[in-house]
Amino acid sequence: MVKVLFVCMGNICRSPTAHGVFREQVKRAGLGKQIEIDSAGTGPWHVGKAPDSRARSVAKGRGIKLDDLRARQVCDNDYQYYDYILAMDNSNLNDLKAQASAHHHDKIRLFLDYHPDPAKQEVPDPYYGGQAGFEHVFDLVEDAGEKLLEEIRRSHQI
């Protein structure tokens, strides 16, 4: 089984959106039994909370459910367990690499490394913005998720 962890700061906007979108992409590809997906935050502020209502609203409007997800913080075991640890931005990438031992650094990357447009580097945090920011996040993670799925299929021959 291939295990993927999406990470943002609080695990209520970007990473649960990526989690929900990628879960749906994996399901549509018929790979739900081969790919495990989770999301987490680098900080503890929202542990146990549901995704932001604006993220859930955008997702629902696009046929994706996030209601079952609950925020959690990255823990030391995650670095050993997951095959892909995908940060939404450079700040979280740096935090993850600072926490992980060096032999896990190769599995920690920016999620948008999989985006088809190489100019796209980071998934912007929509928390303090309006609805358009959440729509933009959804578009970015949807495009990157498709490329990530292609990479997993190719690399793991599933």
C-alpha positions, 0 to 999 in steps of 0.5 A, a space after each residue: 500500500 502507498 501512503 500519502 500525507 498532505 500537510 499545511 499549518 493547521 490542517 483545516 483548509 489546504 491539507 484537508 482539501 487536498 486529502 478530500 480531492 485526492 481521495 476522490 481521484 484515487 476512488 475514481 481510479 479504482 485504487 482505494 485499496 492500494 493508496 492510503 491518504 491522510 492530512 495533518 498540520 504542523 501546528 496544534 491549534 485546530 486538533 480535533 476540528 472539522 475543516 474550515 466551513 468555506 473549504 467544506 462549502 467549496 468541496 461540496 459544490 464540486 462533489 467532494 465530502 470533507 465532513 468526516 475529516 478532523 484536524 490532527 498534528 504531524 507526529 514523529 511516527 508519520 515520517 516513518 509511516 508515509 511514503 509521500 509527505 506533501 507540504 502545501 508551502 515552503 514554510 511547512 516544508 521547512 518545518 517538516 524537514 526540521 522535525 524529521 530525521 535526515 533519512 526521511 527528507 527524500 519523501 518530504 516535498 512540496 505538493 505543487 511539485 506535482 502541478 503541471 505548471 512548474 511556475 506554481 510553487 505553493 498552495 496559498 493559505 486561504 484562511 484570511 481571504 474570501 471564497 475565491 481563495 478557497 476555489 483557487 486552492 481547490 483548483 491547484 490541488 485538483 491539478 496536482 493530485 492528478 499528476 501525483 496519482 500518475 506518479 504513484 501509478 508509474 513508480 509503484 506499478 499499480 
